[in-house]
Amino acid sequence: MTEFNVEPLPFHPAQIWQWDEGYVAVGIDGEFLQLDSKLQKLGQVRKPFPCPVQSTALLGKELIVTWVDHELMLARMASFALDKGFEDGSDRGELRTRTTIDGAIHPAGVVWSHVLDAEPLALCSTDEQFVFILWKKGIYAMGIDKEEHWRMPEPRWKELERFPHGEVVISASIQDALLHVWSRGAAHNVYHCENGELVSSDMVECDGILHSVYSHEESHLLCFDNGDVIWHRPESPQILLQLKGTVQHAMWSERHDAWHIAGWREEVLFSEAVQRRNNFDEIPVQLVVHDDSTLILMNSGEFVKSAFVSN
């Protein structure tokens, strides 16, 4: 595969976001780096908080971020103004000595920051609203106005009571005006984004442990720990695909009318009519739309062109 002519990221990436003025790359150890619209570096790598990033979500021109440190049993959530960049924060040694809420260390250079009293399980957003789910606490919806819109109890499914950790939420996404929440046991709740009202609750019959979910309108790509993938659509037969390993990222390709999947050392096009694969020596992290092409960000920090025609 031909490498794309862009410098590799100087860290192992976890995620990359595209926004109005370029891109933001996030590293597995909490690094942040801004890139221009051509994927060229802007400024230096910054580390606002000395913990791994748990999840991120784009809210207009702000980036919502959560961090979790299981050893120190702490969690934070904060918002960054992308047009103001990032700053370096405290080192990890300071976290060990600041154990009270009043004395808690917060990420540097933020619009706002909160100490979380439970682990954040999922985070998603639109341009006007973001939703996060806290373990054994509930679902919380907030707006770009920084006000809480609503909260609901943590989802529970009686069918999963005997499934170890089956009720633990692993994914949330907003499609149109509906919030979709998925658990490890493939249980699925749908809520109104406006008021948090529960619209529906169901389960997908399967044998594996759900690892991640990618959604497009009413279609959902269910990705399991063992590499199984199920294309789940209302009132349509499910389509199953076996991959080499756990899915790293996926998105819907309008051009191919198929799911474009970054898998374990492979990329895949998956639909009713098409199943195409391209192998890698390295592990892909994320599919990145750039101009008219689709790039693949690798675990090494390199960008390469997809073997498939652009999305």
N, C-alpha and C positions, 0 to 999 in steps of 0.2 A: 504494500500500500504506500502511496506517495505521501510524504509528510507535508503538512501545510506550513507555509513560510512565516511562522510566528514563533517568537522565542518561547521556550517552555516556561511554565510557572516555576518560581524558585522554591516551591514546597510541594508536598503531596496534597493534592486538592480533595476537598470533600464535596464542593458544589460551586457552581458559577451562575450568576444572575445577569440577565440583560435588562437595562433600564434605558430611559430616554437619552442619556448622554454617554452610554458605553456599557461596560460590564463590571461586575464585582466578583472576584474570586475569593473563596473561603477555603482555608486549609484545615486539615484534620486536627491540628493542634491549636486552632484558634487564630490563625493568621488571616489578615485581610489585605487585599491588593486591588486597587482600582485600575481598570484598563479602559482605553478609549474605544471608539467604535470599530477600530481596526485590530483590536486585541493587543495593542501596544501598551506597555506599562506606563502608568501615571504615578509618579512618586515612589515611595518606599513601602515595603511590607510593614504592616503595623499589627500589634497584638494588644487590643484594648483590655482584655481580661485573660488571666493566666489559667484558663481551663479549656477543655475541648468544647467546640460548638455542638449543641444537640440538634438544633434545627434553625432554619431561616425562612422568612417570607417577605415578599415585596409588597409594600403598601404605598402606592404612588411613588414619591421620591424618597421614601424612607425604607430602611431595611430593619425588620423586626428579627431579633436574634435571641435564642435561649442557650444557656450554658449549663452543664451538669458536671459536678465532680463527685463521683460515688465514694471515693475514699474520704473526702472531707464532708460528705453529706450536705452539699450546698447546691443551690441553683439560682440563676439570675435570668431575668428577661429585660431587654432594653431595645431602644430604637435609635438608629443612626440616620442623620440627614445625609444622603448620598452626595449632595452638592457641596458638603463641607468636609468630606473625607473622614479619615480615621486617625486615631492617636494611640500611642503606646500607653498601657496602663501599668498597674502594680505587678510585682512578681509573685509567684505562687507562695513563697515563704511568708508573705504578709497575710495571706488568707488563713494560715494556721493560728495566728495570734489575734485575729479579729473575729470572734465567735458570736458576738451579740448582734441583734438586728440593728440597734442604734449605731454600733461601730462597724457595721458591715462595709466591706470594700465593694465599690460599684465599677462597672466598665468605664473607661475614659472616653471623653468626647461624645457623649450620648445626648439625645433629646430628652429622654427620660429613662429611668431604670427602676426595677422592682426586685426585692428579694422574694423568691418563691418558697413556700413552705411545703411543696410537694414536687415530685418529678414531672416535668412537662413531657407528655407522651406524644402529642401531635400539635402541629401549627400549620395554618393555611390562611389565605387572604384573597381579597379582591383589591381594587383601587381605593375602596372606601371603608373596608371593614376587615378585621382579622379575628380569627377564632383560635383558641388554644384549649387543650384538655390537660388537666392535672390529675395525676394518679390518686384515686380514692377521694377526689375533691369534686370535680365536675367539669362542665363545658362552659367556657366564658367567651362572650363576643364583645369586642371593643371596636370603636371607630377611629378614623383618622383624627377626630376631635379629642382623642385620648379618654373619652368617657365610656363607661361600661354600658353596653346596649341591653344585654340580658345574660342570665346564667341559668344552667340547667344541671340536674344531678348527673353524676357519671353514669353512662349507659350500663345496663345490666340485662343479661339474657339467661333465663332459667335453664334453657337447653344446654348451657355451657357450664353449669355448676360443677359437674364432675370432670370437666376438661381442665387440667392444670394450667392456670394462667390464661385460659381460653377467652376470658372477658377483657383482657388487657388490650387497650386501644393501640393500634399500630399505624393508623392512617386516617387523615381527614382531608377533604377537599371540597371546594365550593364550585358547583356547576349551576349556572344561571342563578336562581334565587334559593337554591337548596344546598344544605350542608350534608355531605355524606361521611359517615363515620364507620370505620371497619375495625374488627378485633382479630386477635390471633386465631380464634376459632372460626373465622370467616362469617361472623355475624355482622349485620349491616343495618344501621339506623339512618334515617333521613329526617332532617329538621328544616323548618323554615328559617332562613337567615334573618328575617325581619324581627321575629319574636321568640325563636327557639322552640316553637311548637313541634312536637313529634308528628311527622307525616306518615312514616311507615317503619316497620321493623321486620327483618327476615333473616334467614340464614342460607348460605350456599353449602350444599352437601359436598364434602370433600374429605380426603384422608390426611392431608398434610397440615402444617402450621403456616398460617399466612404471614408473609414477611413484609410485603409492601403492596400498595394498590396505586395504579395510575388510571386516571379517569378522563373521558372525553364525552361531554354531553351525557347521554344515558348509558354509555358503554364503559365498562370497567375491566381493566386488565389485572387479574388477581395473580400475584407472584408468590410462590411458596418456597420455604427453606430448601426443599429438596430439588429445586429447579423446575418443578411443574409450573405451567402457566395456564390459566383459564381465562378465556375471553367471555365475560359475563354480560349479557344483554337482556333487557326485559322482553319477555314473550318471544325469545329466540333460543334455539339450541345452543348450549355451551360448546365452545371449541377448546380442546386441550392440546397443549404442546409441551414436549419434554426438552428442556435445555440442558447445557453442560453443568450449570450451577445456578446460584442465586442471581436474579436480575439486579443490575446496578442502577439502571434508569430506563425509562421508556416514554415515548410520546406518540401521539397520533399523527400519521403522515397523510395529509390531504391529497398529495400528488399520487400516492400509491394506494390510497384507500385501505391502509393497513397500519398495524402497530410497528413502529421502529423501536427495536429493543437493543440496549447495551447490556449484554449478558456477561458471563464469566469467560473472558478471553474470546468473545465473539460478538458480532452484531447480527441482528436477525430482522427480517421483514416478515410479518405474521398476519395473515388474513384468511378468509375462507378459500380464496383462489390462489394465494401466494405464500410460499414458505421458502425464503432465501436466507442463506447464512454466509458470513464472511469471518474467518478466524483471525485472531491476533496472538502475538506472543505475550503481550502485556494485558493488564486488566483495564478495561474502559471504566470511567467514572460517570460520565454524563454526555448526552447528546447536546450539541450547542448549535442553534440556528445562527448563521452568520452570512449576511447579504443573501445570496440565492443558494447558498450551500448549507449542508449539514456537516459540522465538524464533530469529532469525538475527542473529548478530553480524557487522556489516559492517566493512570495512577502515577506515572512518572512526571506528570505536569506537561507533557507534550500534547500538542493539538495535531490530529491527523484528519484527512478527509475521509468521509464515509465512502464505502465502495458502491453505495447505492446513489441514484440520482437524487438531487435535493428534494427536501420536503415541500 
